[in-house]
Amino acid sequence: MILSERLRAIFSMAAIFALAISSIHCSSSPSPGEVEGRSGEKIELRFNPEVGDISKYKGTHTREMNFYGMNYRIITTYRMVNSVREKTEEGNNTVRIKCLEQDSKMVKKGETRSFNNPVKAEGRTIEVVVSPAGEVKNVKGFITGMKDEELKNFAKKWFFELPEESKVVGDSWQKEIADSTETRVVSGIREYTLEGIESVDGIEVACINGTSEMDVYSESEQGTVEGTTKATFEAKIALEGGYIISASVNSEMKGKITGINPETAKKETRDITSFSYDKVQFLE
């Protein structure tokens, strides 16, 4: 069943795109021997792949909402391929990201239905400039259903922002977030901890976890959303190359939405709660 225009309007009102992986919790602790072998050793994490490197990823985004008395879950999966095109004079990396496959489902009252996602990423290619610290500096390209800021947030899913300075196991650090556009303002703090070093399929990885709390304000033609998002996240980052091996972020947004009630056609303000779960898995 295709989602009706009315339901699409509901989701459009409530949509707040998650930030790039904002906090991480390591799903498994390194063994005592692995931690001891790196005890006190400074670890420098840099996104520094070789030109010509190609990596494939699977990503899953799940959003759960309770809105106007209705509970929904939207699950979207992506298969992506990233290719490193060149190094810039500033030392940044130019990476092309292509979506090979996209599939979206809606779960309502325990029933799974097809979901006509307004975002059409399949077959699209975007080009991003990524700093050695894993920060997405610039995005070129177009994906149907995404505005410029949404496109940049989508690109951020496939990279992890790394500390500027070397760290030892047990170190923690913070990053202050202050991001604003004409229609969206986000501010808050992310906190990270380097939990340890381990091996995943023969790849040595840094295991990082963290939390974040962000104040969010977003407006669109359908209305405004204002609230607070709290998140936890976990990631494993290749020591050589600085790319994601696995990462996940779980977030909860609570706030208020002001817009036109599709049932009454009148403007009103209501409480809204939204949960989102993002996972990225390196395939090869």
N, C-alpha and C positions, 0 to 999 in steps of 0.2 A: 504494500500500500504506500502511495506517495504522500508525504506530509502535506497537509492542507496549507493554503495561503495564510489562514488565521494562525495556525501553529507556528509557521515560519516567522510570522510577525512577532509572536511571543518570544521565540528564541532570539530573534534579532534584538529585541529590547534588552534581554538579559545577558547578551554576549559580552564578556570581558576577556580579552585574550591574555593568557598567562604569560608572565615574563619568562625569559630563558632560564634555564635551570637555576632556581634561586636558592635552594638549600638542599643538602644531601645527607642521607644517613646510610652508613655502610652496612650492607645486608649480611656480611660475614666478616668476622675478625680474622686477621692473619694469625698463623700459628706462632707460638712463642719463639721458635727458632728463626722464623722470617723476621719478626720484629727485632730480635736481638741482633741479627745480622745487619740491620740498618740503624740501630740505636745510636743516636747522636750524629748521624751522617746527614749533611745538608742535601736536600733534594731540590733540584731546579726543574720546574715543570714549564716547558715551552711548547707552544703549538708550532712545530717545525717539520712538517712532512716534506718528502722529496717531490720535486716537480715531476708530474706523470703518475704519482700515486693515485690509485683508484680504490675506494672503499664503499661497501654496500651496507645499508642499515635498514632495520625494520623499526617503525615508530608507531605507538598507539596512544591516542588521546581519548580519554573518557570524561564526559561531563555529566554530572547528576544534578538535577534541579527540582525544586518544589516551587511551583509558580501558579498563582490563582487556583490553588487547591489541587493541582495536577502534578504527578511525579513522572519525570522523564529521565532516561539515560541515553546519551548519544555516544556511540563508540565509532571512532574513525581510525583506520589503520593505513599506514603508508609504507611503501617500499621505495627506498631512495638509493641513488648512486652519486657519490661525491668524487670529483676529479680535480686534482691540483694542477692549475694551468701555468702559473708563473709566480716568481717572487718579485715584489716591487722594490724600487730603490730604497724605500723606507724600511725594508725588511718584513713587510706584510706578505700575506699569502692570498693569491687569487684562486678561488675555488668555485667550480661550477656544480650546482646541485640540481639533479633531475629527478622528478617523481615518476617512477616507473608504474606504480599501481596505487590506487586509492579506493577504499571501500568504507561505506558509512552505514550504520544500523541504528535504529531507535528501539529502545525497550520501554514499553508502556503497559502497565498492568500485567507484567510478566510475559507479555507477548513481544516477540522480536519482529520488527518491520523494516522494510527498506526505507532509507532516509535520503531524500533528494537534497544533499548538502549544497548550500549556496557557494561554498568554496570548492573550486574545481582545480585541483593541483595536478592531477594525472596528465602526463605528457608534457608538462611545463618544465622549463629550465630557467633557473635564476643564477646570477653570478654574484658572489660575495667577496669582499675583502676582509680578511681575518688577521688580526694582529698576533704577534708571538704570545700574547697573554690570552689568546682565545676569544678576544672581543670582536664582534662583528662591527666593522667600521662603516661599511657601505654595502648596499644591495642594489643590483640592477636587474630588471626583468618585470614580469607581470604574471600574477595568478588571479584568475577570475574569482571575484568575491572577497578579495583582500585589498584594503587600503594600504598606503605606504607603511604606516607604523605596524600594521598587522603582518605585512610581508616580512619586515625586519624581525619581528618576534618569531615568525615561522622559521626563518633562517637560523635564528639563535638556538633552536632546539637541537641542532646537529653539531654544536660546539660547546665547550665548557670554559668559562672564564677562570683563568689560572692566577695564582698570586704573583705579584711583581717580583717578590724577593724569594730566595731559597728558604725552604722550611725543613724542620726535622720532625720525625714522628712524634705526635702529641701536640704540635703547634696549632694554635687557632689564630684566625684573623677575621677582619670585618670589611665589608664594603658598603658604603653609603650610597643609596639609590635616590636619584632625583631626576626623573624623566618626564618630560612634558611635550605635548603636541597641541594643536589647536583644539582637539576634542578629547584629550586624555591626559591626566596627571597622575603620576605614581611616585610615592616617596616612602622611604623606609630603610631598614638595615638587613643585610644578609650576614650570617655568621657561619664560618667554615672551620673544620678541624681535619687535619691530616691524621687519620686513624692508624694507618700502617701501609705496608707494602706487601703484595702477594703476587702470585702467578696465576694467570687465567689462560688456559690453552697455550701455555708456553710463552705468553706475553707478560712481562713484568709491569704491574700496574700500581698506581697510587690510589688508595682507598680514602675517599673524602666524604664527610657528612656535614650536615648543617641545618639551619633553620632560617626562616625569614618572616618578617611582618611588614606588610605594605599597606599604606592608605591609598585608595584608588578612587578616582573620579573620572567618569566617562560619559560622554554625551553623543547622541546620534539623532537622526530624524525621528526615531521612535520614542525618544525620551532620554532620561539621565539615570545613571547608576552611581551610587556613592556608598563606600563601605571599607571594610578592612579584610585583607587576605592574609592568612597565616599558612605557612608551608613548612614541610620537612622534605629533605631530599638526600639521595645517595648516588655516588658515582664512582666508577673505576676508570682511571685515565692512564693510558699507555705512557710509561716513563720516556720511551723513545718515540718521539713524534707528537705527544701531547693530545692525541685524539681520543674520543670516547670509546670505551669498550662496552660499558653499560651505564645507564643513568636512569633515575626515576625521581619524580617529584609529586608529592601529594599535597593538595592545597584545599583550603576551605575559605570561601568568601561569604561574609555576612554584611548586609547593608540594606539600603532602601532603593527602590526603583520608582521613578516618577514618569508616567506616560499615559497613553490612551488605553484603557481597559478594553480589550477586544470583545468582551461580552456586553459592555454597556455603552461603548463609544464615548465614554467620559474620561477626562483626565483625573488621575488619582495617584496617590503614593502608597506603596505597600512594602512590607518587609520581603526580603528575598534571601535565600540561602542557596549557594551553589558549591558543589564539590568537583574538583577535577584531578585526574590522575594521568600523568604523562610518563611513558617509558620509551627509551631508545636503546636498541640492541645492535651492536656491531655484528655483521654476518660474515664478512670476509674482506 
